[in-house]
Amino acid sequence: MIEKFYSTSDAAMLLGLTVRTVRQYIRDGIISAKKYKTLKNGKSTSKRWFIAESEIKRVRGELNKNAEK
């Protein structure tokens, strides 16, 4: 089965965080993400971070666990 990946803005929405926080968590190693080249009109434009759906579920669980404390 192919895993779904989300952009930093989509991940932020799903996690209830800001995009800035998601990017900081990626830099700090709290969220695991992969950087892929994106295409526009068939040409490579830039590299963007993408987060796997399983990683979003893991982080959501951690955030919920910390909120209950």
C-alpha positions in Angstrom: 0.0 0.0 0.0 1.3 3.5 -0.9 1.6 5.8 2.0 0.1 9.3 1.8 2.4 12.3 2.4 1.3 15.8 3.5 2.9 19.2 3.0 4.0 21.2 6.1 0.8 23.3 5.8 -1.5 20.3 5.7 0.4 18.6 8.5 0.1 21.8 10.6 -3.7 21.9 10.1 -4.0 18.2 11.0 -1.8 18.5 14.1 -3.3 21.8 15.3 0.1 23.6 15.0 1.4 26.5 13.0 3.5 25.8 9.9 6.4 27.5 11.6 6.2 25.1 14.5 6.0 22.1 12.2 9.1 23.3 10.4 10.9 23.8 13.7 9.9 20.3 14.8 11.4 18.9 11.6 14.6 20.8 12.2 14.7 19.6 15.8 14.1 16.0 14.8 10.7 15.8 16.6 8.9 15.2 13.3 10.5 13.0 10.6 10.0 14.4 7.1 11.4 14.0 3.6 12.4 16.7 1.2 11.3 16.3 -2.4 11.6 18.4 -5.5 8.3 19.8 -6.6 7.3 20.3 -10.2 5.5 23.2 -11.9 4.6 22.9 -15.6 6.9 19.9 -15.8 9.9 21.7 -14.4 11.6 21.3 -11.1 10.9 24.4 -9.0 12.1 23.8 -5.4 12.4 21.3 -2.6 9.6 21.0 -0.1 9.1 19.0 3.1 6.6 16.2 3.1 5.4 14.2 6.2 4.1 10.7 6.0 0.6 10.0 7.3 2.0 7.5 9.8 4.3 10.1 11.2 1.4 12.6 11.6 -0.5 9.9 13.5 2.5 9.2 15.7 3.1 12.9 16.5 -0.7 13.4 17.1 -0.6 10.6 19.6 2.5 12.2 21.4 0.8 15.6 21.5 -2.4 14.1 22.9 -0.4 12.2 25.5 1.5 15.3 26.6 -1.8 17.3 26.7 -3.3 14.8 29.2 -0.4 15.3 31.7 
